[in-house]
């Protein structure tokens, strides 16, 4: 029999997630918890197979992990013509986990991967500065989307006239 509990790193009391479980995997809806750092505690007991005083149990606590249900914030989005291309700049930031992926699309065309200015997805805050493919003169809409390490997605756009 297995008991599973959770607590925030700044909390003292464990909260019960599951009790008297026989399954060997853990899955739960983390959206019921605020963003933050947590630990799990799993306690296994052989009580169902042994009389009271002979039953044994063992508990193990996990390393801290992040529950992050909030998408990154995209700010300072600008786009302007530069030759036959568009220069796009913006910032992406996430409170708990690193930014892991970003893409852009011009006028609803295919999504294209873009890299941060540092060329590495290694931080919770990243600057982006890149040139799109060539475009015809006129109005264009540049859509951008950014994911954090927990696959939370943020999107924004800039209009170039």
C-alpha positions as CSV (number, residue, x, y, z in Angstrom):
1,X,0.0,0.0,0.0
2,X,1.3,3.4,-0.9
3,X,0.6,6.9,0.4
4,X,1.6,10.0,-1.6
5,X,1.9,13.5,-0.2
6,X,3.0,16.9,-1.4
7,X,4.2,20.1,0.3
8,X,5.6,23.4,-0.9
9,X,9.2,24.1,0.1
10,X,8.1,26.9,2.5
11,X,5.3,24.8,4.0
12,X,5.6,22.6,7.1
13,X,2.7,20.2,6.6
14,X,2.3,17.5,4.0
15,X,-0.9,17.4,2.0
16,X,-2.4,14.0,1.0
17,X,-2.5,13.4,-2.7
18,X,-3.4,9.7,-2.6
19,X,-3.8,7.1,0.1
20,X,-3.9,3.3,0.0
21,X,-2.8,3.2,-3.6
22,X,-1.5,0.0,-5.3
23,X,-0.5,1.6,-8.6
24,X,3.2,2.2,-9.2
25,X,2.9,5.5,-11.0
26,X,1.8,9.0,-9.8
27,X,-0.3,11.3,-11.9
28,X,-2.3,14.3,-10.7
29,X,-3.7,17.6,-11.9
30,X,-1.0,20.1,-10.9
31,X,-3.2,23.0,-11.9
32,X,-4.8,22.7,-8.4
33,X,-1.5,24.0,-7.0
34,X,0.0,27.4,-7.2
35,X,3.2,27.9,-9.1
36,X,6.2,27.2,-6.9
37,X,8.7,24.6,-5.7
38,X,7.4,21.4,-4.1
39,X,8.5,18.0,-2.8
40,X,6.7,14.7,-2.9
41,X,6.8,12.1,-0.1
42,X,6.0,8.5,-0.9
43,X,5.4,6.0,1.9
44,X,5.2,2.3,1.2
45,X,3.7,-0.1,3.7
46,X,3.4,-3.9,3.7
47,X,0.5,-3.6,6.2
48,X,-2.1,-5.3,4.0
49,X,0.1,-8.5,4.0
50,X,1.3,-8.5,7.6
51,X,-0.3,-8.3,11.0
52,X,-0.2,-4.9,12.8
53,X,3.0,-5.1,14.8
54,X,4.9,-6.9,12.0
55,X,4.0,-4.4,9.3
56,X,6.8,-2.3,8.0
57,X,6.8,1.1,6.2
58,X,9.4,3.3,4.5
59,X,9.1,6.9,3.4
60,X,11.2,8.7,0.7
61,X,11.1,12.4,-0.1
62,X,11.8,13.7,-3.6
63,X,14.2,16.4,-4.7
64,X,12.5,19.8,-5.0
65,X,10.7,20.4,-8.3
66,X,8.8,23.2,-9.9
67,X,5.0,23.3,-10.6
68,X,4.8,26.0,-13.3
69,X,1.4,26.5,-14.9
70,X,1.9,30.1,-15.9
71,X,3.1,30.9,-19.4
72,X,6.2,33.1,-20.0
73,X,5.7,36.9,-20.4
74,X,6.5,38.4,-23.7
75,X,7.4,42.1,-23.7
76,X,9.0,45.0,-25.6
77,X,7.9,43.5,-29.0
78,X,9.0,45.6,-32.0
79,X,9.3,44.9,-35.7
80,X,10.5,47.2,-38.4
81,X,11.6,46.9,-42.0
82,X,15.3,46.4,-42.6
83,X,16.1,46.1,-46.3
84,X,13.8,43.4,-47.7
85,X,13.4,41.7,-44.3
86,X,11.9,42.6,-40.9
87,X,13.9,43.1,-37.8
88,X,12.1,41.7,-34.8
89,X,13.0,42.3,-31.2
90,X,11.4,41.2,-27.9
91,X,12.0,39.8,-24.4
92,X,10.6,36.6,-22.9
93,X,10.7,35.8,-19.2
94,X,9.3,33.1,-17.0
95,X,9.1,33.2,-13.2
96,X,10.2,29.6,-12.5
97,X,11.6,27.7,-15.4
98,X,13.8,28.4,-18.4
99,X,12.5,29.4,-21.8
100,X,13.0,26.4,-24.0
101,X,11.7,27.1,-27.5
102,X,10.5,30.0,-29.7
103,X,9.1,30.4,-33.1
104,X,7.8,33.1,-35.4
105,X,5.4,33.4,-38.4
106,X,5.0,36.2,-40.9
107,X,1.5,36.8,-42.2
108,X,0.3,33.4,-41.1
109,X,3.0,31.5,-43.0
110,X,4.8,28.4,-41.7
111,X,6.2,28.7,-38.1
112,X,10.0,29.1,-38.1
113,X,12.4,28.5,-35.2
114,X,14.3,31.5,-33.8
115,X,17.1,31.6,-31.3
116,X,17.6,34.1,-28.5
117,X,20.4,36.7,-28.9
118,X,22.7,34.5,-26.8
119,X,21.9,31.6,-29.2
120,X,21.2,29.4,-26.1
121,X,18.0,28.5,-24.3
122,X,19.6,28.6,-20.9
123,X,17.8,31.1,-18.8
124,X,14.4,32.2,-17.5
125,X,14.9,35.6,-19.2
126,X,16.0,35.9,-22.8
127,X,16.3,38.7,-25.4
128,X,15.5,38.0,-29.1
129,X,16.8,40.0,-32.0
130,X,16.5,38.5,-35.5
131,X,15.7,39.1,-39.2
132,X,12.9,37.3,-40.9
133,X,12.9,35.9,-44.4
134,X,12.5,38.4,-47.2
135,X,9.1,40.1,-47.5
136,X,7.3,42.3,-50.1
137,X,6.8,46.0,-49.2
138,X,3.6,46.7,-47.3
139,X,1.9,45.7,-44.0
140,X,3.0,42.5,-42.3
141,X,2.0,40.8,-39.1
142,X,4.8,38.9,-37.2
143,X,3.4,36.4,-34.7
144,X,5.7,35.0,-32.1
145,X,5.3,32.2,-29.6
146,X,7.5,31.1,-26.7
147,X,7.4,28.0,-24.5
148,X,8.9,27.5,-21.0
149,X,10.4,24.2,-19.8
150,X,6.9,23.0,-18.6
151,X,5.4,23.6,-22.1
152,X,3.4,26.7,-21.1
153,X,2.9,28.8,-24.2
154,X,2.8,32.5,-24.7
155,X,2.1,34.4,-27.9
156,X,2.3,37.9,-29.1
157,X,2.4,39.8,-32.4
158,X,3.8,43.0,-34.0
159,X,2.4,44.8,-37.0
160,X,4.7,46.4,-39.5
161,X,3.2,49.1,-41.7
